[in-house]
Amino acid sequence: MSHTAAPAVPLPIRIPIREIVPWAVFVVLLALIALYFVSAEQGAMAVFANSYVHEFVHDGRHLLAFPCH
């Protein structure tokens, strides 16, 4: 007696959206904070006194084409 094997049907991969959402929000928040410090942290909009943050991200600012002086 010969048996014909049915082709295996792959099961769809389930993406657990409820587990991903908190991490996605966290990553977006970190990205927005980094974008603020690279783009707007200087002069009148400075959160921190002095220009330490500006000098720390100065080269990255030019690399991303943000004007700073």
All heavy atoms as TSV, in Angstrom:
chain	resi	resn	atom	element	x	y	z
A	1	MET	N	N	0.827	-1.161	0.000
A	1	MET	CA	C	0.000	0.000	0.000
A	1	MET	C	C	0.883	1.238	0.000
A	1	MET	O	O	1.798	1.358	0.794
A	1	MET	CB	C	-0.827	-0.084	1.259
A	1	MET	CG	C	-1.903	0.881	1.313
A	1	MET	SD	S	-2.784	0.507	2.809
A	1	MET	CE	C	-4.359	0.692	2.339
A	2	SER	N	N	0.647	2.128	-0.890
A	2	SER	CA	C	1.482	3.326	-0.933
A	2	SER	C	C	0.698	4.525	-0.408
A	2	SER	O	O	-0.470	4.700	-0.703
A	2	SER	CB	C	1.966	3.575	-2.351
A	2	SER	OG	O	1.025	4.289	-3.081
A	3	HIS	N	N	1.399	5.293	0.361
A	3	HIS	CA	C	0.788	6.502	0.918
A	3	HIS	C	C	1.405	7.710	0.229
A	3	HIS	O	O	2.622	7.802	0.095
A	3	HIS	CB	C	1.060	6.610	2.428
A	3	HIS	CG	C	0.416	5.521	3.212
A	3	HIS	ND1	N	-0.909	5.544	3.533
A	3	HIS	CD2	C	0.915	4.377	3.730
A	3	HIS	CE1	C	-1.196	4.463	4.233
A	3	HIS	NE2	N	-0.079	3.729	4.363
A	4	THR	N	N	0.574	8.622	-0.177
A	4	THR	CA	C	1.100	9.861	-0.746
A	4	THR	C	C	1.166	10.897	0.362
A	4	THR	O	O	0.194	11.102	1.099
A	4	THR	CB	C	0.188	10.381	-1.879
A	4	THR	OG1	O	-1.105	10.580	-1.370
A	4	THR	CG2	C	0.166	9.406	-3.032
A	5	ALA	N	N	2.287	11.477	0.495
A	5	ALA	CA	C	2.484	12.471	1.557
A	5	ALA	C	C	1.918	13.811	1.111
A	5	ALA	O	O	2.214	14.291	0.026
A	5	ALA	CB	C	3.959	12.612	1.882
A	6	ALA	N	N	1.107	14.381	1.939
A	6	ALA	CA	C	0.560	15.707	1.649
A	6	ALA	C	C	1.645	16.737	1.931
A	6	ALA	O	O	2.406	16.605	2.890
A	6	ALA	CB	C	-0.661	15.971	2.507
A	7	PRO	N	N	1.750	17.732	1.074
A	7	PRO	CA	C	2.780	18.750	1.324
A	7	PRO	C	C	2.489	19.501	2.629
A	7	PRO	O	O	1.346	19.801	2.948
A	7	PRO	CB	C	2.667	19.687	0.120
A	7	PRO	CG	C	1.320	19.437	-0.461
A	7	PRO	CD	C	0.953	18.031	-0.099
A	8	ALA	N	N	3.531	19.747	3.356
A	8	ALA	CA	C	3.393	20.445	4.636
A	8	ALA	C	C	3.048	21.909	4.382
A	8	ALA	O	O	3.710	22.581	3.609
A	8	ALA	CB	C	4.678	20.341	5.433
A	9	VAL	N	N	2.010	22.353	5.010
A	9	VAL	CA	C	1.584	23.751	4.876
A	9	VAL	C	C	2.202	24.525	6.035
A	9	VAL	O	O	1.934	24.220	7.198
A	9	VAL	CB	C	0.045	23.868	4.910
A	9	VAL	CG1	C	-0.388	25.314	4.832
A	9	VAL	CG2	C	-0.564	23.040	3.798
A	10	PRO	N	N	3.050	25.501	5.732
A	10	PRO	CA	C	3.663	26.256	6.835
A	10	PRO	C	C	2.623	27.101	7.560
A	10	PRO	O	O	1.745	27.698	6.952
A	10	PRO	CB	C	4.691	27.136	6.131
A	10	PRO	CG	C	4.213	27.244	4.726
A	10	PRO	CD	C	3.475	25.976	4.428
A	11	LEU	N	N	2.735	27.111	8.858
A	11	LEU	CA	C	1.840	27.932	9.664
A	11	LEU	C	C	2.301	29.384	9.608
A	11	LEU	O	O	3.502	29.670	9.606
A	11	LEU	CB	C	1.840	27.448	11.114
A	11	LEU	CG	C	1.274	26.049	11.349
A	11	LEU	CD1	C	1.481	25.654	12.794
A	11	LEU	CD2	C	-0.194	26.005	10.978
A	12	PRO	N	N	1.381	30.328	9.575
A	12	PRO	CA	C	1.793	31.731	9.557
A	12	PRO	C	C	2.454	32.113	10.883
A	12	PRO	O	O	2.095	31.607	11.946
A	12	PRO	CB	C	0.477	32.488	9.356
A	12	PRO	CG	C	-0.593	31.554	9.772
A	12	PRO	CD	C	-0.070	30.168	9.532
A	13	ILE	N	N	3.415	32.985	10.784
A	13	ILE	CA	C	4.109	33.448	11.978
A	13	ILE	C	C	3.269	34.533	12.629
A	13	ILE	O	O	2.864	35.499	11.992
A	13	ILE	CB	C	5.498	34.002	11.611
A	13	ILE	CG1	C	6.344	32.901	11.005
A	13	ILE	CG2	C	6.178	34.593	12.831
A	13	ILE	CD1	C	7.670	33.391	10.474
A	14	ARG	N	N	3.006	34.359	13.905
A	14	ARG	CA	C	2.223	35.350	14.630
A	14	ARG	C	C	3.163	36.362	15.270
A	14	ARG	O	O	4.119	35.999	15.949
A	14	ARG	CB	C	1.383	34.681	15.705
A	14	ARG	CG	C	0.418	33.671	15.132
A	14	ARG	CD	C	-0.437	33.119	16.206
A	14	ARG	NE	N	-1.802	33.341	15.759
A	14	ARG	CZ	C	-2.863	33.251	16.512
A	14	ARG	NH1	N	-2.725	32.959	17.774
A	14	ARG	NH2	N	-4.058	33.447	16.020
A	15	ILE	N	N	2.895	37.627	15.034
A	15	ILE	CA	C	3.690	38.698	15.619
A	15	ILE	C	C	2.933	39.233	16.830
A	15	ILE	O	O	1.824	39.747	16.686
A	15	ILE	CB	C	3.941	39.818	14.595
A	15	ILE	CG1	C	4.690	39.258	13.394
A	15	ILE	CG2	C	4.690	40.973	15.236
A	15	ILE	CD1	C	4.843	40.228	12.265
A	16	PRO	N	N	3.515	39.121	18.003
A	16	PRO	CA	C	2.814	39.559	19.217
A	16	PRO	C	C	2.850	41.091	19.352
A	16	PRO	O	O	3.724	41.654	20.007
A	16	PRO	CB	C	3.584	38.878	20.346
A	16	PRO	CG	C	4.956	38.725	19.779
A	16	PRO	CD	C	4.784	38.507	18.300
A	17	ILE	N	N	1.883	41.754	18.746
A	17	ILE	CA	C	1.852	43.219	18.730
A	17	ILE	C	C	1.810	43.801	20.142
A	17	ILE	O	O	2.480	44.793	20.435
A	17	ILE	CB	C	0.629	43.710	17.917
A	17	ILE	CG1	C	0.720	43.228	16.475
A	17	ILE	CG2	C	0.499	45.217	17.981
A	17	ILE	CD1	C	1.884	43.789	15.715
A	18	ARG	N	N	1.052	43.186	21.019
A	18	ARG	CA	C	0.937	43.721	22.391
A	18	ARG	C	C	2.258	43.665	23.148
A	18	ARG	O	O	2.466	44.426	24.083
A	18	ARG	CB	C	-0.132	42.964	23.158
A	18	ARG	CG	C	-1.508	43.266	22.631
A	18	ARG	CD	C	-2.564	42.609	23.435
A	18	ARG	NE	N	-3.862	42.913	22.839
A	18	ARG	CZ	C	-4.982	42.402	23.232
A	18	ARG	NH1	N	-4.995	41.551	24.240
A	18	ARG	NH2	N	-6.112	42.724	22.644
A	19	GLU	N	N	3.143	42.772	22.761
A	19	GLU	CA	C	4.456	42.711	23.401
A	19	GLU	C	C	5.439	43.676	22.751
A	19	GLU	O	O	6.403	44.098	23.381
A	19	GLU	CB	C	5.014	41.297	23.322
A	19	GLU	CG	C	4.213	40.297	24.129
A	19	GLU	CD	C	4.744	38.890	23.976
A	19	GLU	OE1	O	5.875	38.726	23.498
A	19	GLU	OE2	O	4.002	37.953	24.336
A	20	ILE	N	N	5.208	44.034	21.506
A	20	ILE	CA	C	6.123	44.910	20.786
A	20	ILE	C	C	5.839	46.389	21.050
A	20	ILE	O	O	6.754	47.209	21.072
A	20	ILE	CB	C	6.060	44.605	19.276
A	20	ILE	CG1	C	6.608	43.216	19.012
A	20	ILE	CG2	C	6.814	45.636	18.465
A	20	ILE	CD1	C	6.468	42.762	17.591
A	21	VAL	N	N	4.583	46.747	21.268
A	21	VAL	CA	C	4.192	48.159	21.401
A	21	VAL	C	C	4.968	48.895	22.502
A	21	VAL	O	O	5.469	49.995	22.255
A	21	VAL	CB	C	2.665	48.288	21.587
A	21	VAL	CG1	C	2.273	49.683	22.014
A	21	VAL	CG2	C	1.960	47.909	20.299
A	22	PRO	N	N	5.109	48.367	23.719
A	22	PRO	CA	C	5.873	49.121	24.729
A	22	PRO	C	C	7.320	49.382	24.312
A	22	PRO	O	O	7.857	50.464	24.543
A	22	PRO	CB	C	5.823	48.233	25.976
A	22	PRO	CG	C	4.664	47.343	25.758
A	22	PRO	CD	C	4.527	47.156	24.287
A	23	TRP	N	N	7.951	48.397	23.670
A	23	TRP	CA	C	9.327	48.583	23.220
A	23	TRP	C	C	9.400	49.588	22.082
A	23	TRP	O	O	10.344	50.382	21.999
A	23	TRP	CB	C	9.934	47.246	22.801
A	23	TRP	CG	C	10.189	46.369	23.979
A	23	TRP	CD1	C	9.459	45.299	24.382
A	23	TRP	CD2	C	11.227	46.524	24.949
A	23	TRP	NE1	N	9.980	44.772	25.536
A	23	TRP	CE2	C	11.069	45.501	25.905
A	23	TRP	CE3	C	12.276	47.425	25.108
A	23	TRP	CZ2	C	11.923	45.353	26.992
A	23	TRP	CZ3	C	13.132	47.261	26.194
A	23	TRP	CH2	C	12.946	46.248	27.112
A	24	ALA	N	N	8.419	49.560	21.198
A	24	ALA	CA	C	8.396	50.515	20.087
A	24	ALA	C	C	8.231	51.938	20.615
A	24	ALA	O	O	8.891	52.863	20.140
A	24	ALA	CB	C	7.274	50.166	19.117
A	25	VAL	N	N	7.369	52.130	21.599
A	25	VAL	CA	C	7.188	53.452	22.195
A	25	VAL	C	C	8.476	53.911	22.867
A	25	VAL	O	O	8.880	55.071	22.743
A	25	VAL	CB	C	6.007	53.434	23.192
A	25	VAL	CG1	C	5.951	54.701	24.019
A	25	VAL	CG2	C	4.704	53.214	22.455
A	26	PHE	N	N	9.141	53.012	23.561
A	26	PHE	CA	C	10.398	53.333	24.233
A	26	PHE	C	C	11.476	53.747	23.225
A	26	PHE	O	O	12.171	54.745	23.419
A	26	PHE	CB	C	10.864	52.121	25.052
A	26	PHE	CG	C	12.165	52.315	25.747
A	26	PHE	CD1	C	12.290	53.222	26.786
A	26	PHE	CD2	C	13.274	51.583	25.368
A	26	PHE	CE1	C	13.500	53.402	27.435
A	26	PHE	CE2	C	14.486	51.748	26.009
A	26	PHE	CZ	C	14.592	52.669	27.043
A	27	VAL	N	N	11.595	53.013	22.132
A	27	VAL	CA	C	12.595	53.321	21.107
A	27	VAL	C	C	12.285	54.657	20.432
A	27	VAL	O	O	13.183	55.466	20.185
A	27	VAL	CB	C	12.686	52.176	20.078
A	27	VAL	CG1	C	13.469	52.585	18.857
A	27	VAL	CG2	C	13.306	50.951	20.732
A	28	VAL	N	N	11.015	54.915	20.142
A	28	VAL	CA	C	10.631	56.193	19.533
A	28	VAL	C	C	10.934	57.344	20.485
A	28	VAL	O	O	11.438	58.387	20.068
A	28	VAL	CB	C	9.139	56.182	19.120
A	28	VAL	CG1	C	8.642	57.567	18.790
A	28	VAL	CG2	C	8.940	55.250	17.940
A	29	LEU	N	N	10.660	57.179	21.765
A	29	LEU	CA	C	10.965	58.217	22.746
A	29	LEU	C	C	12.469	58.488	22.814
A	29	LEU	O	O	12.896	59.653	22.817
A	29	LEU	CB	C	10.441	57.806	24.118
A	29	LEU	CG	C	10.628	58.820	25.234
A	29	LEU	CD1	C	9.831	60.077	24.950
A	29	LEU	CD2	C	10.226	58.214	26.555
A	30	LEU	N	N	13.275	57.440	22.835
A	30	LEU	CA	C	14.730	57.630	22.840
A	30	LEU	C	C	15.211	58.313	21.564
A	30	LEU	O	O	16.107	59.168	21.611
A	30	LEU	CB	C	15.441	56.294	23.007
A	30	LEU	CG	C	15.424	55.686	24.397
A	30	LEU	CD1	C	16.151	54.353	24.395
A	30	LEU	CD2	C	16.035	56.617	25.414
A	31	ALA	N	N	14.624	57.957	20.432
A	31	ALA	CA	C	15.004	58.585	19.164
A	31	ALA	C	C	14.641	60.070	19.158
A	31	ALA	O	O	15.415	60.901	18.672
A	31	ALA	CB	C	14.339	57.869	18.001
A	32	LEU	N	N	13.482	60.420	19.698
A	32	LEU	CA	C	13.089	61.834	19.754
A	32	LEU	C	C	13.997	62.633	20.692
A	32	LEU	O	O	14.351	63.776	20.388
A	32	LEU	CB	C	11.631	61.956	20.190
A	32	LEU	CG	C	10.605	61.538	19.147
A	32	LEU	CD1	C	9.200	61.570	19.745
A	32	LEU	CD2	C	10.697	62.413	17.917
A	33	ILE	N	N	14.389	62.032	21.802
A	33	ILE	CA	C	15.311	62.710	22.716
A	33	ILE	C	C	16.662	62.918	22.040
A	33	ILE	O	O	17.251	64.002	22.125
A	33	ILE	CB	C	15.450	61.913	24.028
A	33	ILE	CG1	C	14.145	62.001	24.821
A	33	ILE	CG2	C	16.625	62.408	24.860
A	33	ILE	CD1	C	14.087	61.075	26.009
A	34	ALA	N	N	17.155	61.898	21.351
A	34	ALA	CA	C	18.428	62.036	20.639
A	34	ALA	C	C	18.325	63.085	19.542
A	34	ALA	O	O	19.241	63.900	19.363
A	34	ALA	CB	C	18.844	60.696	20.052
A	35	LEU	N	N	17.214	63.097	18.824
A	35	LEU	CA	C	17.018	64.097	17.775
A	35	LEU	C	C	16.986	65.503	18.355
A	35	LEU	O	O	17.548	66.442	17.788
A	35	LEU	CB	C	15.731	63.813	17.001
A	35	LEU	CG	C	15.429	64.759	15.849
A	35	LEU	CD1	C	16.503	64.617	14.774
A	35	LEU	CD2	C	14.061	64.479	15.284
A	36	TYR	N	N	16.353	65.671	19.512
A	36	TYR	CA	C	16.344	66.991	20.158
A	36	TYR	C	C	17.766	67.438	20.477
A	36	TYR	O	O	18.138	68.574	20.183
A	36	TYR	CB	C	15.505	66.979	21.431
A	36	TYR	CG	C	15.730	68.229	22.244
A	36	TYR	CD1	C	15.151	69.422	21.858
A	36	TYR	CD2	C	16.560	68.226	23.352
A	36	TYR	CE1	C	15.383	70.589	22.572
A	36	TYR	CE2	C	16.798	69.374	24.070
A	36	TYR	CZ	C	16.205	70.555	23.680
A	36	TYR	OH	O	16.441	71.695	24.380
A	37	PHE	N	N	18.537	66.567	21.101
A	37	PHE	CA	C	19.876	66.977	21.511
A	37	PHE	C	C	20.780	67.258	20.315
A	37	PHE	O	O	21.623	68.141	20.377
A	37	PHE	CB	C	20.518	65.935	22.429
A	37	PHE	CG	C	20.028	66.046	23.842
A	37	PHE	CD1	C	19.332	65.007	24.420
A	37	PHE	CD2	C	20.250	67.183	24.589
A	37	PHE	CE1	C	18.878	65.109	25.715
A	37	PHE	CE2	C	19.802	67.300	25.876
A	37	PHE	CZ	C	19.105	66.251	26.444
A	38	VAL	N	N	20.604	66.521	19.238
A	38	VAL	CA	C	21.442	66.757	18.070
A	38	VAL	C	C	20.980	67.987	17.304
A	38	VAL	O	O	21.780	68.735	16.768
A	38	VAL	CB	C	21.461	65.517	17.147
A	38	VAL	CG1	C	22.136	65.822	15.837
A	38	VAL	CG2	C	22.161	64.375	17.843
A	39	SER	N	N	19.685	68.254	17.281
A	39	SER	CA	C	19.185	69.322	16.417
A	39	SER	C	C	18.916	70.643	17.114
A	39	SER	O	O	19.115	71.700	16.519
A	39	SER	CB	C	17.912	68.856	15.718
A	39	SER	OG	O	16.882	68.658	16.670
A	40	ALA	N	N	18.433	70.635	18.344
A	40	ALA	CA	C	17.945	71.890	18.917
A	40	ALA	C	C	18.618	72.309	20.213
A	40	ALA	O	O	18.311	73.386	20.716
A	40	ALA	CB	C	16.439	71.780	19.155
A	41	GLU	N	N	19.458	71.511	20.779
A	41	GLU	CA	C	20.058	71.853	22.071
A	41	GLU	C	C	21.193	72.851	21.876
A	41	GLU	O	O	22.340	72.492	21.695
A	41	GLU	CB	C	20.579	70.591	22.760
A	41	GLU	CG	C	21.297	70.825	24.058
A	41	GLU	CD	C	20.412	71.351	25.168
A	41	GLU	OE1	O	19.206	71.133	25.153
A	41	GLU	OE2	O	20.958	71.984	26.067
A	42	GLN	N	N	20.839	74.106	21.876
A	42	GLN	CA	C	21.834	75.178	21.803
A	42	GLN	C	C	21.144	76.503	22.042
A	42	GLN	O	O	19.942	76.634	21.875
A	42	GLN	CB	C	22.530	75.209	20.449
A	42	GLN	CG	C	21.636	75.628	19.313
A	42	GLN	CD	C	22.402	75.709	18.012
A	42	GLN	OE1	O	23.540	75.306	17.935
A	42	GLN	NE2	N	21.785	76.231	16.995
A	43	GLY	N	N	21.900	77.478	22.441
A	43	GLY	CA	C	21.405	78.844	22.539
A	43	GLY	C	C	20.193	79.009	23.431
A	43	GLY	O	O	20.170	78.565	24.564
A	44	ALA	N	N	19.140	79.657	22.916
A	44	ALA	CA	C	17.965	79.994	23.704
A	44	ALA	C	C	17.134	78.766	24.062
A	44	ALA	O	O	16.370	78.801	25.020
A	44	ALA	CB	C	17.100	80.980	22.936
A	45	MET	N	N	17.256	77.692	23.301
A	45	MET	CA	C	16.451	76.503	23.570
A	45	MET	C	C	17.195	75.478	24.417
A	45	MET	O	O	16.777	74.335	24.523
A	45	MET	CB	C	16.021	75.842	22.251
A	45	MET	CG	C	15.106	76.698	21.427
A	45	MET	SD	S	14.514	75.841	19.999
A	45	MET	CE	C	13.563	74.541	20.767
A	46	ALA	N	N	18.274	75.864	25.045
A	46	ALA	CA	C	19.095	74.912	25.788
A	46	ALA	C	C	18.415	74.480	27.083
A	46	ALA	O	O	17.888	75.289	27.829
A	46	ALA	CB	C	20.449	75.523	26.108
A	47	VAL	N	N	18.410	73.191	27.343
A	47	VAL	CA	C	17.884	72.649	28.589
A	47	VAL	C	C	18.969	72.707	29.660
A	47	VAL	O	O	18.698	72.990	30.820
A	47	VAL	CB	C	17.411	71.195	28.384
A	47	VAL	CG1	C	17.042	70.542	29.698
A	47	VAL	CG2	C	16.240	71.162	27.432
A	48	PHE	N	N	20.195	72.468	29.258
A	48	PHE	CA	C	21.314	72.487	30.186
A	48	PHE	C	C	22.125	73.769	30.022
A	48	PHE	O	O	22.271	74.281	28.916
A	48	PHE	CB	C	22.227	71.276	29.939
A	48	PHE	CG	C	21.529	69.966	30.132
A	48	PHE	CD1	C	21.128	69.215	29.047
A	48	PHE	CD2	C	21.253	69.500	31.398
A	48	PHE	CE1	C	20.476	68.018	29.212
A	48	PHE	CE2	C	20.594	68.301	31.581
A	48	PHE	CZ	C	20.204	67.562	30.485
A	49	ALA	N	N	22.664	74.259	31.126
A	49	ALA	CA	C	23.496	75.457	31.071
A	49	ALA	C	C	24.819	75.130	30.379
A	49	ALA	O	O	25.200	73.971	30.248
A	49	ALA	CB	C	23.761	75.962	32.486
A	50	ASN	N	N	25.498	76.152	29.951
A	50	ASN	CA	C	26.763	76.032	29.227
A	50	ASN	C	C	26.538	75.381	27.866
A	50	ASN	O	O	25.422	75.252	27.407
A	50	ASN	CB	C	27.803	75.267	30.046
A	50	ASN	CG	C	28.093	75.950	31.362
A	50	ASN	OD1	O	28.046	77.174	31.455
A	50	ASN	ND2	N	28.383	75.175	32.384
A	51	SER	N	N	27.601	74.988	27.232
A	51	SER	CA	C	27.451	74.412	25.895
A	51	SER	C	C	28.068	73.018	25.824
A	51	SER	O	O	28.555	72.605	24.787
A	51	SER	CB	C	28.108	75.332	24.865
A	51	SER	OG	O	29.487	75.459	25.136
A	52	TYR	N	N	28.021	72.284	26.919
A	52	TYR	CA	C	28.623	70.950	26.939
A	52	TYR	C	C	27.916	69.991	25.980
A	52	TYR	O	O	28.560	69.250	25.245
A	52	TYR	CB	C	28.600	70.357	28.349
A	52	TYR	CG	C	29.448	71.125	29.330
A	52	TYR	CD1	C	28.909	71.617	30.502
A	52	TYR	CD2	C	30.795	71.364	29.068
A	52	TYR	CE1	C	29.681	72.325	31.395
A	52	TYR	CE2	C	31.571	72.073	29.959
A	52	TYR	CZ	C	31.015	72.552	31.117
A	52	TYR	OH	O	31.777	73.244	31.992
A	53	VAL	N	N	26.594	70.000	25.988
A	53	VAL	CA	C	25.850	69.102	25.112
A	53	VAL	C	C	26.075	69.500	23.661
A	53	VAL	O	O	26.275	68.646	22.794
A	53	VAL	CB	C	24.344	69.107	25.463
A	53	VAL	CG1	C	23.551	68.295	24.468
A	53	VAL	CG2	C	24.132	68.590	26.864
A	54	HIS	N	N	26.077	70.799	23.390
A	54	HIS	CA	C	26.309	71.266	22.026
A	54	HIS	C	C	27.666	70.803	21.512
A	54	HIS	O	O	27.784	70.311	20.395
A	54	HIS	CB	C	26.220	72.787	21.967
A	54	HIS	CG	C	26.609	73.344	20.634
A	54	HIS	ND1	N	25.727	73.410	19.585
A	54	HIS	CD2	C	27.782	73.833	20.180
A	54	HIS	CE1	C	26.349	73.932	18.541
A	54	HIS	NE2	N	27.592	74.198	18.871
A	55	GLU	N	N	28.681	70.931	22.318
A	55	GLU	CA	C	30.017	70.521	21.900
A	55	GLU	C	C	30.124	69.005	21.763
A	55	GLU	O	O	30.835	68.511	20.899
A	55	GLU	CB	C	31.069	71.035	22.888
A	55	GLU	CG	C	31.199	72.543	22.891
A	55	GLU	CD	C	31.562	73.104	21.514
A	55	GLU	OE1	O	32.326	72.459	20.778
A	55	GLU	OE2	O	31.066	74.194	21.185
A	56	PHE	N	N	29.379	68.267	22.595
A	56	PHE	CA	C	29.419	66.804	22.529
A	56	PHE	C	C	28.815	66.285	21.228
A	56	PHE	O	O	29.311	65.322	20.649
A	56	PHE	CB	C	28.691	66.213	23.728
A	56	PHE	CG	C	28.731	64.725	23.784
A	56	PHE	CD1	C	29.907	64.060	24.088
A	56	PHE	CD2	C	27.603	63.980	23.528
A	56	PHE	CE1	C	29.955	62.684	24.137
A	56	PHE	CE2	C	27.636	62.600	23.567
A	56	PHE	CZ	C	28.817	61.953	23.880
A	57	VAL	N	N	27.740	66.928	20.745
A	57	VAL	CA	C	27.069	66.455	19.530
A	57	VAL	C	C	27.404	67.309	18.312
A	57	VAL	O	O	26.771	67.189	17.274
A	57	VAL	CB	C	25.535	66.401	19.727
A	57	VAL	CG1	C	25.162	65.411	20.790
A	57	VAL	CG2	C	24.963	67.761	20.014
A	58	HIS	N	N	28.413	68.144	18.421
A	58	HIS	CA	C	28.747	69.093	17.362
A	58	HIS	C	C	29.047	68.414	16.015
A	58	HIS	O	O	28.506	68.796	14.984
A	58	HIS	CB	C	29.945	69.944	17.789
A	58	HIS	CG	C	30.257	71.050	16.859
A	58	HIS	ND1	N	29.657	72.271	16.945
A	58	HIS	CD2	C	31.085	71.110	15.790
A	58	HIS	CE1	C	30.111	73.043	15.982
A	58	HIS	NE2	N	30.987	72.371	15.265
A	59	ASP	N	N	29.884	67.400	16.019
A	59	ASP	CA	C	30.232	66.732	14.763
A	59	ASP	C	C	29.052	65.963	14.187
A	59	ASP	O	O	28.849	65.940	12.974
A	59	ASP	CB	C	31.428	65.798	14.966
A	59	ASP	CG	C	32.695	66.573	15.263
A	59	ASP	OD1	O	32.768	67.747	14.867
A	59	ASP	OD2	O	33.598	66.000	15.890
A	60	GLY	N	N	28.265	65.348	15.045
A	60	GLY	CA	C	27.068	64.660	14.574
A	60	GLY	C	C	26.073	65.620	13.966
A	60	GLY	O	O	25.365	65.299	13.014
A	61	ARG	N	N	26.038	66.820	14.503
A	61	ARG	CA	C	25.162	67.866	13.971
A	61	ARG	C	C	25.540	68.196	12.531
A	61	ARG	O	O	24.693	68.302	11.659
A	61	ARG	CB	C	25.339	69.089	14.864
A	61	ARG	CG	C	24.332	70.097	14.727
A	61	ARG	CD	C	24.561	71.130	15.802
A	61	ARG	NE	N	23.340	71.116	16.547
A	61	ARG	CZ	C	23.205	71.411	17.792
A	61	ARG	NH1	N	24.222	71.780	18.486
A	61	ARG	NH2	N	22.056	71.364	18.372
A	62	HIS	N	N	26.808	68.357	12.271
A	62	HIS	CA	C	27.257	68.645	10.905
A	62	HIS	C	C	27.074	67.425	9.994
A	62	HIS	O	O	26.742	67.568	8.816
A	62	HIS	CB	C	28.718	69.083	10.898
A	62	HIS	CG	C	28.916	70.433	11.484
A	62	HIS	ND1	N	28.390	71.580	10.921
A	62	HIS	CD2	C	29.571	70.829	12.602
A	62	HIS	CE1	C	28.724	72.624	11.650
A	62	HIS	NE2	N	29.437	72.194	12.675
A	63	LEU	N	N	27.297	66.231	10.555
A	63	LEU	CA	C	27.119	65.017	9.763
A	63	LEU	C	C	25.671	64.866	9.292
A	63	LEU	O	O	25.417	64.424	8.185
A	63	LEU	CB	C	27.527	63.804	10.600
A	63	LEU	CG	C	27.416	62.440	9.916
A	63	LEU	CD1	C	28.447	62.361	8.794
A	63	LEU	CD2	C	27.643	61.339	10.917
A	64	LEU	N	N	24.723	65.276	10.126
A	64	LEU	CA	C	23.301	65.186	9.783
A	64	LEU	C	C	22.773	66.448	9.122
A	64	LEU	O	O	21.575	66.590	8.918
A	64	LEU	CB	C	22.483	64.882	11.040
A	64	LEU	CG	C	22.777	63.526	11.664
A	64	LEU	CD1	C	22.066	63.405	12.994
A	64	LEU	CD2	C	22.379	62.405	10.749
A	65	ALA	N	N	23.650	67.387	8.773
A	65	ALA	CA	C	23.322	68.626	8.058
A	65	ALA	C	C	22.451	69.577	8.867
A	65	ALA	O	O	21.649	70.323	8.315
A	65	ALA	CB	C	22.676	68.313	6.718
A	66	PHE	N	N	22.620	69.600	10.187
A	66	PHE	CA	C	21.954	70.599	11.016
A	66	PHE	C	C	22.913	71.792	11.157
A	66	PHE	O	O	24.055	71.610	11.536
A	66	PHE	CB	C	21.641	70.047	12.424
A	66	PHE	CG	C	20.460	69.152	12.448
A	66	PHE	CD1	C	20.610	67.790	12.545
A	66	PHE	CD2	C	19.172	69.672	12.416
A	66	PHE	CE1	C	19.527	66.949	12.597
A	66	PHE	CE2	C	18.077	68.849	12.476
A	66	PHE	CZ	C	18.257	67.474	12.554
A	67	PRO	N	N	22.439	72.990	10.894
A	67	PRO	CA	C	23.317	74.150	11.089
A	67	PRO	C	C	23.470	74.452	12.584
A	67	PRO	O	O	22.547	74.243	13.362
A	67	PRO	CB	C	22.564	75.270	10.384
A	67	PRO	CG	C	21.142	74.856	10.443
A	67	PRO	CD	C	21.138	73.359	10.380
A	68	CYS	N	N	24.609	74.927	12.956
A	68	CYS	CA	C	24.766	75.274	14.383
A	68	CYS	C	C	25.578	76.543	14.589
A	68	CYS	O	O	25.628	77.042	15.685
A	68	CYS	CB	C	25.381	74.118	15.151
A	68	CYS	SG	S	27.058	73.742	14.749
A	69	HIS	N	N	26.212	77.073	13.563
A	69	HIS	CA	C	26.913	78.362	13.734
A	69	HIS	C	C	27.101	79.014	12.401
A	69	HIS	O	O	26.724	78.571	11.383
A	69	HIS	CB	C	28.247	78.222	14.446
A	69	HIS	CG	C	29.117	77.115	13.990
A	69	HIS	ND1	N	29.946	77.199	12.906
A	69	HIS	CD2	C	29.265	75.864	14.466
A	69	HIS	CE1	C	30.597	76.067	12.754
A	69	HIS	NE2	N	30.189	75.245	13.693
